[in-house]
Amino acid sequence: MFVLGEDIAQYGGVFKVTKGLRDAFGDRVRDTPISEQTLTAMAVTAAMTGTRPVLEIMYADFMPLTLDALVNQASVYGYLWGDQVELPFVLRTQGGGGLGTGAQHAKSLDSFVAHIPGLKVVAPVTPADARGLLLAAIQDPAPVVVLEHKLLYNTRGEVPDGGAPVEIGRARVARPGRDVSLIATSRMVLEAEAAADRLAESGIEAEVIDLRTLRPLDVAAITASVAKTHHAVVINEDWGFCGYAAELSATIMDHAFDDLDAPVERVATRDMPIPYAQPLEDAVIPNAARIVHAALRALA
């Protein structure tokens, strides 16, 4: 196994995720030139030839540069060669707004990678899941994209000593409820929990589902929640049009239509570039207030 990426060795990564790894593991932690397309193709080839590369793409905004290697190499080589080759390759990147980093450093491009058959995509929220899902991704024989959120890096929480990997493809109930299902990804789980607190003040019990994995999707967990609450709100920080929230909404309609008492509500980033100014950024990105409003519409 080795780790590679831009500024990840001597500098320790732009968010210090890899700080100290160079001192501990030497040349297995490698700084690279700025060439995301080349780096991804290198990682795919390295995985094919017997190593387990973990590639960091500095910002999710740069993920479009990796798509040729993901779409035409990583996701299809096992199929093309009849599973004669394994691709234990992890791509880590961070996205999301909230720090005033502007239109080129604050995107959530979840639907870009979740759209591709042959890739697994995880998005941890808690520190325990950040560790457990990354460990599972590294051990997986297939390519896995790990979507991290810049506002979650300082989150504190219990991480079990010697904890086992967290199963890829298994959602968790972050908060049980009976009236409406708030189905969220990444940092939006925290916003959904904050919305659930506000709804509780009005006697509404919201269930919060942390998907944890965007692909493969835990459809059973979603349908079980909707069967109980009969109302659904999907929350994702990707753009609304053709975004991941649209897929979640369609999935609920496909698998749980008979259990719904109202249309699925969607809460997503507004269809525009992410503004730099904080008040404008706050108005564009989903938040607890918008989730509360969507839940009340669903329940009306």
C-alpha positions in Angstrom: 0.0 0.0 0.0 1.1 3.5 -0.7 -0.4 7.0 -0.6 0.1 9.7 -3.3 -1.2 13.1 -4.1 -0.5 16.8 -4.4 1.2 18.3 -1.2 0.3 15.2 0.9 3.8 14.2 2.0 6.0 17.1 3.3 3.1 19.5 3.7 0.7 16.9 5.1 -2.2 17.7 2.8 -4.1 20.9 2.4 -6.3 19.9 5.4 -3.5 18.0 7.2 -5.2 14.6 6.8 -1.9 13.0 5.9 0.2 14.9 8.4 3.1 12.8 9.8 2.6 9.9 7.4 5.8 10.8 5.4 7.9 10.6 8.6 6.3 7.3 9.6 6.4 5.5 6.2 8.9 7.3 4.0 8.7 6.8 0.3 5.3 5.0 0.6 3.9 8.6 1.0 4.6 10.5 -2.2 4.2 14.1 -3.4 3.2 14.3 -7.0 3.0 17.0 -9.8 -0.3 18.7 -10.4 -1.9 16.4 -12.9 -5.1 14.7 -11.6 -5.8 12.8 -14.8 -2.3 11.3 -14.9 -2.3 10.5 -11.2 -5.6 8.6 -11.4 -4.4 6.6 -14.4 -1.2 5.8 -12.5 -3.2 4.6 -9.4 -5.4 2.4 -11.6 -2.3 0.8 -13.2 -0.6 0.4 -9.8 -3.7 -1.4 -8.5 -3.7 -3.8 -11.4 -0.1 -4.7 -10.8 -0.4 -5.8 -7.2 -0.3 -2.7 -5.0 -3.1 -0.8 -3.1 -2.8 2.9 -3.9 -4.7 5.6 -2.0 -4.8 8.7 -4.1 -5.8 12.1 -2.7 -7.4 14.6 -5.1 -7.1 17.9 -3.3 -10.6 19.2 -4.0 -13.7 17.5 -5.4 -13.9 20.4 -7.8 -10.9 18.8 -9.6 -12.7 15.4 -10.0 -13.7 16.0 -13.6 -10.0 15.8 -14.5 -10.1 12.2 -13.2 -13.1 11.0 -15.1 -11.4 9.4 -18.0 -9.4 7.1 -15.8 -12.5 6.4 -13.6 -15.0 5.9 -16.4 -12.9 4.2 -19.0 -10.4 2.3 -16.9 -11.1 1.7 -13.2 -14.8 1.0 -13.5 -14.6 -1.4 -16.5 -11.3 -3.3 -16.5 -12.7 -6.0 -14.2 -15.6 -6.5 -16.6 -13.5 -6.3 -19.8 -11.1 -8.9 -18.5 -13.6 -11.3 -17.0 -12.6 -10.5 -13.4 -9.0 -11.7 -14.1 -7.7 -8.5 -12.5 -8.5 -6.8 -9.3 -8.4 -3.0 -8.7 -7.9 -2.3 -5.0 -7.7 1.4 -5.6 -9.0 4.2 -3.3 -9.6 7.8 -4.3 -10.0 10.2 -1.5 -11.2 13.8 -2.0 -13.0 16.5 -0.1 -15.8 18.7 -1.2 -18.7 20.8 0.1 -19.2 24.5 1.0 -19.2 26.4 4.2 -15.7 27.9 4.4 -16.0 30.6 1.8 -13.7 28.9 -0.6 -15.6 30.1 -3.7 -16.9 28.5 -6.9 -13.8 26.5 -7.7 -13.2 24.9 -4.3 -16.6 24.2 -2.7 -18.5 21.9 -5.0 -20.1 18.5 -4.1 -20.0 16.4 -7.3 -21.5 13.3 -5.8 -23.6 12.4 -8.8 -20.4 12.5 -11.0 -18.9 9.4 -9.4 -22.1 7.7 -8.0 -23.3 7.6 -11.6 -20.6 5.2 -12.7 -21.2 1.4 -12.5 -18.2 -0.4 -11.2 -17.3 2.2 -8.6 -18.2 2.2 -5.0 -18.7 5.6 -3.3 -18.8 6.3 0.4 -19.4 9.5 2.3 -18.7 9.3 6.1 -20.1 11.7 8.7 -18.8 10.5 12.1 -15.2 10.0 13.0 -15.8 6.3 13.6 -17.3 6.0 10.1 -14.5 8.0 8.6 -12.1 5.4 9.9 -14.2 2.4 9.3 -15.3 3.2 5.8 -11.8 4.2 4.8 -10.5 0.9 6.1 -13.2 -1.0 4.3 -12.3 0.9 1.1 -8.6 0.1 1.4 -9.4 -3.6 1.9 -11.9 -3.8 -0.9 -10.7 -5.5 -4.2 -12.7 -2.9 -6.2 -12.2 0.8 -6.8 -13.7 3.0 -4.1 -14.2 6.8 -4.0 -14.2 8.3 -0.5 -16.0 11.6 -0.4 -15.0 13.7 2.6 -16.4 17.1 3.7 -14.1 19.9 4.6 -16.4 21.0 7.5 -16.2 17.5 9.1 -12.5 17.3 9.6 -12.7 18.9 13.1 -15.6 16.8 14.2 -15.0 14.9 17.4 -16.5 11.6 18.4 -15.8 8.1 19.7 -13.6 5.8 17.5 -13.4 2.3 18.8 -9.9 1.0 19.5 -9.0 -1.6 16.8 -12.4 -1.0 15.3 -13.5 -3.2 12.4 -14.3 -1.9 8.9 -17.7 -0.4 8.4 -19.6 -2.3 5.8 -19.9 -0.5 2.5 -23.5 -0.3 1.4 -25.1 -0.2 4.8 -26.9 2.9 6.0 -27.4 3.8 9.7 -30.4 5.3 11.6 -28.8 8.4 13.0 -32.1 9.3 14.8 -35.3 7.2 15.0 -38.6 8.8 14.3 -42.2 8.0 13.2 -43.5 11.0 11.2 -41.1 11.9 8.4 -37.9 10.4 7.0 -35.0 12.7 6.5 -32.6 10.8 4.2 -29.2 12.6 4.0 -25.6 12.3 2.9 -22.3 13.5 4.3 -22.5 16.8 6.3 -26.2 17.1 5.5 -26.8 14.4 8.1 -25.8 17.0 10.8 -28.2 19.6 9.2 -30.9 16.9 9.1 -30.4 16.2 12.8 -30.6 19.9 13.6 -33.8 20.1 11.6 -35.1 17.1 13.6 -34.5 19.0 16.8 -36.5 22.0 15.5 -39.3 19.7 14.3 -39.4 18.0 17.7 -40.4 21.4 19.3 -43.6 21.1 17.3 -44.2 17.5 18.3 -43.0 16.0 15.0 -40.7 13.0 15.2 -38.3 13.0 12.3 -36.2 9.9 11.5 -32.7 10.7 10.2 -31.1 8.2 7.9 -27.3 8.6 7.3 -26.8 6.8 4.0 -23.0 6.5 4.5 -22.7 4.8 1.1 -23.9 6.5 -2.1 -23.2 3.4 -4.2 -24.2 0.7 -3.6 -27.3 2.3 -2.1 -29.0 0.7 0.9 -32.4 0.7 -0.6 -33.7 -1.6 2.2 -32.9 1.0 4.9 -34.6 3.7 2.9 -37.8 1.7 2.2 -38.0 0.5 5.8 -38.0 4.1 7.0 -40.5 5.3 4.5 -42.8 2.4 5.3 -42.8 3.6 8.9 -43.2 7.4 8.4 -45.0 7.6 5.0 -43.2 10.9 4.3 -39.7 11.5 2.9 -37.3 14.3 2.5 -34.0 13.7 0.7 -31.0 16.0 1.4 -27.8 16.2 -0.5 -25.2 19.0 -1.1 -24.9 18.3 -4.8 -26.9 20.5 -7.2 -30.6 19.8 -7.5 -30.9 19.4 -11.3 -29.8 15.8 -12.3 -28.2 15.6 -8.8 -27.9 12.8 -6.3 -31.1 13.9 -4.5 -33.0 13.3 -7.7 -31.8 9.7 -7.8 -32.8 9.2 -4.2 -36.2 10.6 -4.9 -36.6 8.3 -8.0 -35.4 5.3 -5.9 -38.1 6.0 -3.3 -40.8 6.3 -6.0 -39.6 3.0 -7.6 -39.5 1.0 -4.4 -41.8 2.7 -1.8 -44.4 4.5 -3.8 -47.3 2.7 -2.1 -46.0 3.7 1.3 -46.0 7.4 0.6 -48.7 9.8 1.7 -47.2 12.7 -0.1 -44.6 13.4 -2.8 -40.9 13.2 -1.9 -39.4 16.5 -1.1 -35.8 17.4 -2.2 -33.4 19.7 -0.6 -30.2 20.4 -2.5 -27.7 23.1 -3.4 -29.3 25.7 -5.6 -28.4 25.5 -9.3 -25.7 28.1 -9.5 -21.9 28.4 -8.7 -21.1 28.5 -5.0 -20.7 32.1 -4.0 -17.7 33.3 -2.1 -19.5 35.7 0.3 -20.7 33.9 3.4 -24.3 35.2 3.4 -24.7 34.2 -0.3 -23.0 30.8 0.3 -25.4 30.2 3.2 -28.4 31.0 1.0 -27.3 28.5 -1.7 -26.2 25.4 0.4 -28.9 23.3 2.1 -29.4 24.0 5.8 -31.6 23.0 8.7 -34.2 25.7 8.0 -34.7 24.5 4.4 -35.0 20.9 5.6 -37.6 21.9 8.2 -39.6 23.8 5.5 -39.5 20.7 3.2 -40.6 18.4 6.0 -43.5 20.6 6.8 -44.5 20.6 3.1 -44.4 16.9 3.1 -46.6 16.6 6.2 -49.1 19.3 5.1 
